[in-house]
Amino acid sequence: MLKWIYIYGPPRTGSTYLLRQIRKKSIHSVSDWGLGAILKPFVAMPGGIDKDRFLCDLAKNLLDRSRKNEQGELDLVLKAANGNLEEFEGYKKMFGFPQRIIFSVREPSGYMSSAIKKFPEEPVLFLQESYVKMLQLYRSIGGDIIDYHRNLSSKCYQKFLLPLEFYDNEIETFEYKGTPADHLVTEEMKNSYKEFFRENQDKVFKH
C-alpha cells in the first residue's frame, strides 16, 4: 500500500495550488485525469471481468504516466476536482486508504466567477449543480477542509500541510485570484455552503 494524499472538491478552489506544493514532496503526482468517468460505471458493472486485475493494471498505468520525482516523503499525491465516490473507492483499492484526504472549497460567488472563465463551454446550470454535488459528496468521503479565500497566505498553507515540512522558499507565493459573481449564485448554492460549514466546523482549517 502506498503513502499518499487525495485532494478533491469543486474546481477553482485552490486545489491546483495545493497540488503544486505537495508534489514537491511526492514521488508521483496526478492531476485531474478524469478517471471518474471510467470508474463510476466500472464499479456498477456485473461480474465477469476480473475487477481486481483491472484496477491493478490501471494503478500501474497511472503511476507509470504520472509526473515524477526521484524521491519524496510521499509515494503519490492525486488531485481529482469534481471527482466522484466510485473514483475514490477505486483509488482506495489500488493504493490503500490515503494517509490524508483534503477537501478544498470556496464560497459560491468566487467559485462561479472563476468557473465561467475557466469552463466557458459548460452551461451555467451545470457549474451550479456541480458545486452543490461536491459539497454533498464530502459527507461520503470526508477529510480536512481548507476554505480558499483572500486572507490565506503561503504561511497558512505551510501550516495546513504539516507534518510535511517545507522551507520558506519551497512554498510558492500564494496569490488569491477572484472577483464576485453574485448574480450567478443560486439559493441552493448559498444554503449548501452555509450548511456545509455548520456541519463541519471542526474539520475546517483555522489559520
C-alpha positions as CSV (number, residue, x, y, z in Angstrom):
1,M,0.0,0.0,0.0
2,L,1.2,3.5,-0.8
3,K,1.7,6.6,1.3
4,W,-0.5,9.1,-0.5
5,I,-2.7,12.2,-0.3
6,Y,-6.0,12.6,-2.0
7,I,-7.3,16.1,-3.0
8,Y,-10.8,16.7,-4.1
9,G,-13.6,19.3,-4.1
10,P,-15.1,21.8,-6.6
11,P,-12.7,23.1,-9.2
12,R,-11.4,26.7,-8.9
13,T,-10.9,26.4,-5.1
14,G,-7.2,26.4,-4.8
15,S,-6.7,22.6,-5.3
16,T,-4.1,23.1,-8.0
17,Y,-2.1,25.4,-5.7
18,L,-2.2,22.6,-3.1
19,L,-1.1,20.0,-5.6
20,R,1.9,22.1,-6.7
21,Q,3.1,22.3,-3.2
22,I,2.6,18.7,-2.2
23,R,4.1,17.3,-5.4
24,K,7.4,18.7,-4.3
25,K,7.3,16.1,-1.5
26,S,5.9,13.2,-3.6
27,I,7.5,10.7,-5.9
28,H,4.3,10.6,-8.1
29,S,1.7,13.2,-8.8
30,V,-1.5,13.1,-10.8
31,S,-3.9,15.9,-11.6
32,D,-7.5,15.7,-12.9
33,W,-7.2,12.8,-15.3
34,G,-10.9,12.3,-15.4
35,L,-10.8,8.7,-14.3
36,G,-14.1,9.1,-12.5
37,A,-15.8,8.8,-15.9
38,I,-14.2,5.3,-16.2
39,L,-14.5,4.2,-12.6
40,K,-18.1,5.3,-11.9
41,P,-19.7,2.8,-14.4
42,F,-17.0,0.2,-13.8
43,V,-17.9,-0.1,-10.1
44,A,-21.5,-0.9,-11.1
45,M,-20.6,-3.5,-13.7
46,P,-21.8,-7.0,-13.1
47,G,-19.3,-9.9,-12.6
48,G,-17.3,-11.4,-15.4
49,I,-14.3,-9.1,-15.8
50,D,-11.6,-9.5,-13.1
51,K,-12.0,-6.2,-11.4
52,D,-9.0,-6.5,-9.1
53,R,-6.8,-7.2,-12.1
54,F,-8.2,-4.3,-14.0
55,L,-7.6,-1.9,-11.1
56,C,-4.1,-3.3,-10.6
57,D,-3.3,-2.7,-14.3
58,L,-4.8,0.8,-14.1
59,A,-2.8,1.6,-11.0
60,K,0.4,0.6,-12.7
61,N,-0.5,2.7,-15.8
62,L,-1.4,5.7,-13.6
63,L,2.0,5.6,-11.8
64,D,3.9,5.0,-15.0
65,R,2.4,8.0,-16.6
66,S,2.5,10.3,-13.5
67,R,4.7,13.3,-13.0
68,K,7.7,12.0,-11.0
69,N,10.4,13.0,-8.6
70,E,13.3,10.7,-7.7
71,Q,12.4,10.7,-4.1
72,G,9.9,12.1,-1.6
73,E,8.1,11.8,1.7
74,L,5.0,10.6,-0.1
75,D,4.6,8.0,-2.8
76,L,1.7,9.8,-4.5
77,V,-0.4,12.9,-4.5
78,L,-3.6,12.6,-6.5
79,K,-6.0,15.5,-7.3
80,A,-9.5,14.9,-8.6
81,A,-11.5,18.1,-8.6
82,N,-15.1,17.2,-9.4
83,G,-14.4,13.5,-8.6
84,N,-17.0,11.1,-7.5
85,L,-17.4,8.4,-4.8
86,E,-16.8,5.5,-7.2
87,E,-13.5,7.1,-8.3
88,F,-12.3,7.4,-4.7
89,E,-13.3,3.8,-3.9
90,G,-11.3,2.7,-6.9
91,Y,-8.2,4.6,-5.7
92,K,-8.5,3.0,-2.3
93,K,-8.5,-0.4,-3.8
94,M,-5.5,0.5,-6.0
95,F,-3.4,2.2,-3.3
96,G,-4.9,1.6,0.1
97,F,-6.6,4.2,2.3
98,P,-4.9,7.6,1.8
99,Q,-2.7,9.0,4.5
100,R,-4.6,12.2,4.2
101,I,-7.7,13.4,2.5
102,I,-8.0,17.1,1.6
103,F,-11.2,18.9,0.5
104,S,-10.8,22.3,-1.0
105,V,-13.8,24.6,-1.1
106,R,-14.7,28.3,-1.8
107,E,-17.7,30.5,-1.3
108,P,-20.1,30.2,-4.3
109,S,-19.8,33.7,-5.7
110,G,-16.0,33.4,-6.2
111,Y,-16.3,29.9,-7.5
112,M,-18.9,30.9,-10.2
113,S,-16.8,33.9,-11.2
114,S,-13.8,31.7,-11.8
115,A,-15.6,28.7,-13.2
116,I,-17.4,30.5,-16.0
117,K,-14.0,31.9,-17.2
118,K,-12.2,28.5,-16.9
119,F,-15.0,26.4,-18.4
120,P,-16.8,28.7,-20.9
121,E,-18.1,25.7,-22.8
122,E,-20.1,24.4,-19.8
123,P,-23.7,25.6,-19.1
124,V,-24.0,27.8,-16.1
125,L,-26.6,25.4,-14.6
126,F,-24.0,22.5,-14.8
127,L,-21.4,24.6,-12.9
128,Q,-24.0,25.5,-10.3
129,E,-25.2,21.9,-9.8
130,S,-21.6,20.5,-9.8
131,Y,-20.8,22.8,-6.9
132,V,-23.7,21.5,-4.8
133,K,-22.9,17.9,-5.6
134,M,-19.3,18.3,-4.5
135,L,-20.4,19.7,-1.1
136,Q,-22.8,16.7,-0.7
137,L,-20.0,14.3,-1.7
138,Y,-18.0,15.4,1.3
139,R,-20.5,13.5,3.5
140,S,-19.3,10.2,1.9
141,I,-15.6,10.9,1.7
142,G,-14.7,13.4,4.4
143,G,-11.3,14.8,5.0
144,D,-9.5,18.0,6.2
145,I,-11.2,21.2,4.8
146,I,-9.4,24.3,3.5
147,D,-11.5,27.3,2.5
148,Y,-9.9,29.2,-0.3
149,H,-10.1,33.0,0.3
150,R,-8.1,36.2,0.1
151,N,-6.9,36.1,3.8
152,L,-4.9,32.9,3.2
153,S,-1.1,33.1,2.7
154,S,1.8,30.9,1.9
155,K,2.4,30.5,5.7
156,C,-1.2,29.3,6.1
157,Y,-0.7,26.6,3.6
158,Q,2.7,25.7,5.1
159,K,0.9,25.2,8.5
160,F,-2.0,23.3,6.9
161,L,0.3,20.9,5.1
162,L,2.1,19.8,8.3
163,P,3.5,17.2,9.0
164,L,5.0,17.7,5.6
165,E,7.9,20.1,6.2
166,F,8.7,22.9,3.7
167,Y,11.5,25.5,3.8
168,D,10.1,29.0,3.4
169,N,11.5,29.3,-0.1
170,E,9.9,26.0,-1.1
171,I,6.3,27.2,-0.7
172,E,5.1,29.1,-3.8
173,T,3.8,32.6,-3.0
174,F,0.1,32.4,-2.6
175,E,-1.9,34.9,-4.6
176,Y,-5.7,34.9,-4.3
177,K,-7.5,35.4,-7.6
178,G,-11.2,36.1,-8.0
179,T,-14.0,38.5,-8.1
180,P,-17.6,38.2,-7.1
181,A,-20.4,36.9,-9.4
182,D,-23.3,37.1,-7.0
183,H,-25.8,37.1,-9.9
184,L,-24.8,33.6,-10.8
185,V,-25.3,32.1,-7.4
186,T,-28.4,30.2,-6.6
187,E,-30.2,29.9,-3.3
188,E,-29.3,26.2,-3.3
189,M,-25.6,27.0,-3.6
190,K,-25.8,29.6,-0.8
191,N,-27.7,27.3,1.5
192,S,-25.4,24.3,0.7
193,Y,-22.3,26.3,1.5
194,K,-23.7,27.6,4.8
195,E,-24.9,24.1,5.8
196,F,-21.6,22.6,4.9
197,F,-19.8,24.8,7.3
198,R,-22.4,24.3,10.1
199,E,-21.9,20.6,9.8
200,N,-18.1,20.6,9.6
201,Q,-16.7,23.4,11.6
202,D,-14.4,21.1,13.5
203,K,-12.7,20.0,10.2
204,V,-12.1,23.4,8.7
205,F,-8.5,24.7,8.8
206,K,-8.2,27.7,11.2
207,H,-5.4,29.9,10.0
